[in-house]
Amino acid sequence: MRNTLFLLSLLLLSSCSWSQKVPKVQTFDDIPYPFPTQKVELETGETVAYFDEGKGEPIIFIHGLGSYAPAWKNNIAGLKDRYRCIAIDLPGYGKSSKGKYEASMTYYATIVKDFMAALGLEKATLAGHSMGGQIAMTTALSYPEKVEKLVLVAPAGFETFHKGERQWFREVLTPTGVKLTTVDQIKTNIAWNFYDMPEDAEFMITDRIAMRHAEDFDAYCYIIPECVKGMVDEPVFDYLPQIEQPVLAIFGHQDNLIPNRFLNGGTTESIGQKGVEQLPNATLHMIDKAGHFVHYEQAQVVNGLISDFLN
């Protein structure tokens, strides 16, 4: 009985600790960000929020599904002394504008192109994580003149799915499902992205909990299933041989998301190798003790690989 009461006390203290860390927000604009946030309005009407740190060769960092620009904070901190590090919130996410956007990979590739035009960037290296990796590849395919090099971090697009599997993806996630995600599920889902989630990544959990109370949360819940449809409706694997730019592909050995455990077997490394073999000028690096958020969990290693690649 005493042990039971002790465990209940620990759970209660843990719950109180989390509630104290969760920021109070009215809109996503109130979420605390690690760098000063700028905004630019595109010709098509979307407003893109972004970080712009450092000087030198530009790198545009593109986040993944359900994520936001702060997920790149450790990479920006480690690279901004040598490069101009620009991390964007895709429309529908973070502090960028919300709406009933198409959310296809082609749509987001056009956003990247238009964003570069708004900042006066002729060309840049694109660094994309997960869905952001697929967006980066789609940008290179659609607007090759805008892309210097590609850094693909645990990218979507290397793993392939047949028609029935793609339909499963379209149906499995809904705006209501996103909206009803509990606090415990949020903690579990985010931790699942890591091999060993570091304490300084807890903001991803507290921010996501805070988003549930924001006025623009419904728009966020809408965009995530649309992005899943966008990824499966525009596979890039068969078009990878057309990407001529140098490509650095990085995966964590302990990635729990790639390959999809419900649909495919194999290893993360086999998926990475399969994608790299499709690309004319690519190298693959596998990093141990790292999950799907390998760029955050092993930021120092990833930053070193990016620096070597760009040099």
C-alpha positions as CSV (number, residue, x, y, z in Angstrom):
1,M,0.0,0.0,0.0
2,R,2.8,2.4,0.9
3,N,4.6,1.7,-2.4
4,T,1.4,2.3,-4.3
5,L,0.9,5.7,-2.6
6,F,4.5,6.5,-3.3
7,L,4.1,5.8,-7.0
8,L,0.9,7.8,-7.1
9,S,2.7,10.7,-5.5
10,L,5.5,10.5,-8.1
11,L,3.0,10.5,-10.9
12,L,1.2,13.5,-9.4
13,L,4.5,15.4,-9.0
14,S,5.4,14.6,-12.6
15,S,2.1,15.9,-13.8
16,C,2.4,19.1,-11.8
17,S,6.0,19.6,-13.2
18,W,4.8,19.3,-16.8
19,S,1.9,21.7,-16.2
20,Q,4.3,24.3,-14.8
21,K,6.5,24.1,-17.9
22,V,3.7,24.4,-20.5
23,P,3.6,27.9,-21.9
24,K,0.2,29.7,-21.9
25,V,-0.6,30.8,-25.5
26,Q,-3.5,32.4,-27.2
27,T,-2.2,31.7,-30.7
28,F,0.8,29.8,-32.0
29,D,2.5,33.3,-32.2
30,D,2.8,33.2,-28.4
31,I,4.9,30.0,-28.4
32,P,8.5,30.9,-27.2
33,Y,11.1,30.5,-29.9
34,P,14.9,30.1,-29.4
35,F,15.8,32.8,-32.0
36,P,14.3,36.1,-33.1
37,T,11.4,35.3,-35.6
38,Q,11.0,37.3,-38.8
39,K,8.0,37.1,-41.2
40,V,7.7,37.6,-44.9
41,E,4.5,37.7,-47.0
42,L,4.7,35.8,-50.3
43,E,3.2,37.0,-53.5
44,T,0.6,34.2,-53.2
45,G,-0.5,35.6,-49.8
46,E,1.0,33.2,-47.3
47,T,3.1,34.5,-44.5
48,V,6.2,32.5,-43.7
49,A,7.8,32.8,-40.2
50,Y,11.6,32.1,-40.1
51,F,14.8,32.4,-38.3
52,D,17.8,34.0,-40.0
53,E,21.0,33.6,-38.2
54,G,24.6,34.0,-39.2
55,K,26.3,35.0,-42.5
56,G,27.8,33.1,-45.4
57,E,26.5,30.4,-47.7
58,P,22.8,30.0,-47.1
59,I,21.2,26.8,-45.7
60,I,17.4,26.7,-45.6
61,F,16.2,24.2,-42.9
62,I,12.7,22.6,-43.6
63,H,11.0,20.8,-40.7
64,G,9.0,17.7,-40.8
65,L,5.4,16.6,-40.2
66,G,3.8,18.2,-37.2
67,S,7.0,20.1,-36.3
68,Y,8.3,23.6,-36.6
69,A,11.5,25.7,-37.0
70,P,12.7,25.3,-33.4
71,A,13.4,21.6,-34.1
72,W,16.6,22.8,-35.9
73,K,17.8,25.0,-33.0
74,N,20.9,22.9,-32.1
75,N,21.9,22.8,-35.7
76,I,21.5,26.6,-36.2
77,A,23.5,27.2,-33.0
78,G,26.3,25.0,-34.2
79,L,26.5,26.2,-37.8
80,K,25.6,30.0,-37.7
81,D,29.2,31.0,-37.2
82,R,30.0,29.7,-40.7
83,Y,26.8,29.7,-42.6
84,R,23.6,31.8,-43.0
85,C,21.1,29.5,-41.3
86,I,17.5,30.1,-42.2
87,A,14.8,27.8,-40.7
88,I,11.2,28.2,-41.8
89,D,7.8,27.4,-40.4
90,L,5.9,25.9,-43.3
91,P,2.4,27.4,-43.9
92,G,0.0,25.7,-41.6
93,Y,2.7,25.3,-38.9
94,G,4.3,27.3,-36.1
95,K,4.0,31.0,-36.6
96,S,3.4,31.0,-40.3
97,S,-0.1,31.7,-41.7
98,K,-2.8,29.0,-41.3
99,G,-5.4,28.1,-43.9
100,K,-6.9,25.3,-46.0
101,Y,-3.7,24.9,-47.9
102,E,-3.3,22.2,-50.6
103,A,-0.3,20.8,-48.6
104,S,1.0,18.8,-51.5
105,M,4.8,18.4,-51.8
106,T,4.6,20.5,-55.0
107,Y,2.8,23.2,-53.1
108,Y,5.5,23.3,-50.4
109,A,8.3,23.2,-53.0
110,T,6.7,26.3,-54.6
111,I,6.6,27.9,-51.1
112,V,10.3,27.3,-50.7
113,K,11.0,28.8,-54.1
114,D,8.8,31.8,-53.5
115,F,10.3,32.3,-50.0
116,M,13.8,32.4,-51.6
117,A,12.6,35.0,-54.1
118,A,11.2,37.1,-51.2
119,L,14.5,37.0,-49.5
120,G,16.5,37.7,-52.7
121,L,18.2,34.3,-52.6
122,E,19.2,33.0,-56.0
123,K,20.3,29.6,-54.8
124,A,20.7,27.8,-51.4
125,T,21.4,24.4,-49.8
126,L,18.2,22.8,-48.6
127,A,18.3,20.8,-45.4
128,G,15.1,18.8,-44.9
129,H,14.0,16.5,-42.0
130,S,11.5,13.7,-42.6
131,M,8.6,15.3,-44.6
132,G,10.9,18.3,-45.1
133,G,13.4,16.0,-46.8
134,Q,10.7,15.0,-49.3
135,I,9.9,18.7,-49.8
136,A,13.6,19.4,-50.4
137,M,13.8,16.7,-53.0
138,T,10.6,17.9,-54.7
139,T,12.1,21.4,-54.8
140,A,15.2,20.1,-56.4
141,L,13.2,18.2,-59.0
142,S,10.8,21.2,-59.8
143,Y,13.3,24.1,-59.4
144,P,16.8,22.6,-59.8
145,E,18.3,26.0,-60.5
146,K,17.4,27.1,-57.0
147,V,19.1,24.2,-55.2
148,E,22.9,24.2,-54.5
149,K,23.0,21.0,-52.5
150,L,20.7,18.8,-50.4
151,V,21.0,17.6,-46.8
152,L,18.4,14.9,-46.2
153,V,17.9,14.0,-42.6
154,A,15.8,10.9,-42.1
155,P,13.9,11.9,-45.2
156,A,10.5,10.7,-46.2
157,G,10.5,9.6,-49.8
158,F,13.2,6.9,-49.7
159,E,10.7,4.3,-48.4
160,T,8.1,3.2,-51.0
161,F,4.5,2.1,-50.5
162,H,2.1,0.3,-52.8
163,K,-1.4,1.6,-53.6
164,G,-3.2,-0.1,-50.7
165,E,-0.6,1.2,-48.2
166,R,-0.9,4.7,-49.6
167,Q,-4.7,4.5,-49.1
168,W,-4.2,3.3,-45.5
169,F,-2.1,6.5,-44.8
170,R,-4.9,8.7,-46.3
171,E,-7.5,7.2,-44.0
172,V,-5.6,6.5,-40.7
173,L,-5.1,10.1,-39.6
174,T,-7.9,12.7,-39.4
175,P,-8.1,16.3,-38.0
176,T,-10.3,14.9,-35.2
177,G,-7.7,12.3,-34.4
178,V,-5.0,15.0,-34.1
179,K,-7.2,17.2,-32.0
180,L,-8.1,14.5,-29.5
181,T,-4.5,13.4,-28.9
182,T,-4.0,13.3,-25.1
183,V,-1.2,14.7,-23.1
184,D,0.2,11.2,-22.5
185,Q,0.0,10.4,-26.2
186,I,1.8,13.6,-27.0
187,K,4.6,12.7,-24.7
188,T,4.8,9.1,-26.1
189,N,4.6,10.2,-29.7
190,I,7.4,12.8,-29.4
191,A,9.7,10.6,-27.3
192,W,9.3,7.8,-29.9
193,N,11.2,10.1,-32.3
194,F,14.4,9.7,-30.2
195,Y,16.7,7.0,-29.2
196,D,17.1,8.6,-25.8
197,M,15.2,11.9,-25.6
198,P,17.4,14.7,-24.2
199,E,16.1,17.0,-21.5
200,D,16.6,20.0,-23.7
201,A,14.1,18.6,-26.2
202,E,11.3,18.7,-23.7
203,F,10.1,22.0,-25.1
204,M,8.7,20.0,-28.1
205,I,6.3,18.3,-25.7
206,T,5.4,21.4,-23.7
207,D,4.9,23.4,-26.8
208,R,2.7,20.7,-28.4
209,I,0.6,20.5,-25.2
210,A,0.2,24.3,-25.2
211,M,-0.9,24.3,-28.9
212,R,-4.1,22.4,-27.8
213,H,-5.4,25.7,-26.2
214,A,-4.5,28.0,-29.1
215,E,-7.1,29.7,-31.2
216,D,-5.4,28.4,-34.4
217,F,-5.1,24.8,-33.2
218,D,-7.9,23.6,-35.5
219,A,-6.0,24.8,-38.5
220,Y,-2.9,22.9,-37.3
221,C,-5.1,19.7,-36.9
222,Y,-6.3,20.2,-40.5
223,I,-2.9,20.5,-42.1
224,I,-1.3,17.4,-40.7
225,P,-3.5,14.8,-42.4
226,E,-3.4,16.9,-45.6
227,C,0.4,16.7,-45.4
228,V,0.3,12.9,-45.0
229,K,-1.9,12.7,-48.1
230,G,0.6,15.1,-49.9
231,M,3.5,12.8,-49.1
232,V,1.8,9.6,-50.3
233,D,0.2,11.2,-53.3
234,E,3.5,12.5,-54.7
235,P,6.2,9.8,-54.2
236,V,9.6,10.9,-55.3
237,F,11.6,7.6,-55.3
238,D,11.3,6.9,-59.1
239,Y,12.4,10.5,-59.9
240,L,15.5,10.6,-57.7
241,P,17.9,9.8,-60.6
242,Q,17.0,13.2,-62.0
243,I,18.5,15.0,-59.0
244,E,22.0,16.0,-60.0
245,Q,23.0,18.1,-57.0
246,P,25.3,16.6,-54.3
247,V,23.3,15.0,-51.6
248,L,24.1,14.2,-48.0
249,A,21.7,11.6,-46.5
250,I,21.7,11.1,-42.7
251,F,19.8,8.5,-40.6
252,G,19.9,7.4,-37.1
253,H,20.4,3.7,-36.6
254,Q,17.6,3.6,-34.0
255,D,15.0,5.4,-36.1
256,N,11.6,4.1,-35.0
257,L,9.7,5.6,-37.9
258,I,11.7,4.5,-40.9
259,P,10.9,1.9,-42.1
260,N,7.2,2.0,-41.1
261,R,7.0,-0.9,-38.7
262,F,3.3,-1.6,-39.5
263,L,3.8,-1.9,-43.2
264,N,7.4,-2.7,-44.1
265,G,10.2,-4.8,-42.8
266,G,13.9,-4.3,-43.1
267,T,16.2,-1.8,-41.4
268,T,16.6,2.0,-41.5
269,E,20.0,1.5,-43.1
270,S,18.5,-0.6,-45.9
271,I,16.0,2.2,-46.7
272,G,18.8,4.8,-46.7
273,Q,20.9,2.7,-49.0
274,K,18.0,2.1,-51.3
275,G,17.4,5.8,-51.7
276,V,21.1,6.8,-52.0
277,E,21.5,4.2,-54.8
278,Q,18.8,6.1,-56.8
279,L,20.7,9.4,-56.5
280,P,23.6,10.1,-58.9
281,N,25.7,12.0,-56.4
282,A,24.9,11.0,-52.8
283,T,26.5,9.7,-49.7
284,L,24.8,8.0,-46.7
285,H,25.8,8.4,-43.1
286,M,24.3,6.3,-40.4
287,I,24.6,7.6,-36.8
288,D,24.4,5.3,-33.8
289,K,22.4,6.1,-30.6
290,A,20.1,8.3,-32.6
291,G,16.4,8.1,-33.6
292,H,14.3,9.9,-36.1
293,F,15.3,13.3,-34.8
294,V,19.0,12.4,-35.4
295,H,19.8,16.0,-36.2
296,Y,18.7,17.1,-32.7
297,E,19.8,14.0,-30.7
298,Q,23.3,14.0,-32.3
299,A,23.5,17.6,-33.4
300,Q,27.3,17.9,-33.0
301,V,27.9,14.9,-35.3
302,V,25.3,16.1,-37.8
303,N,26.7,19.6,-37.8
304,G,30.2,18.2,-38.5
305,L,28.9,16.2,-41.4
306,I,27.0,19.2,-42.8
307,S,30.1,21.4,-42.5
308,D,32.3,18.8,-44.2
309,F,29.8,18.3,-47.0
310,L,29.4,22.0,-47.7
311,N,33.2,22.6,-47.7
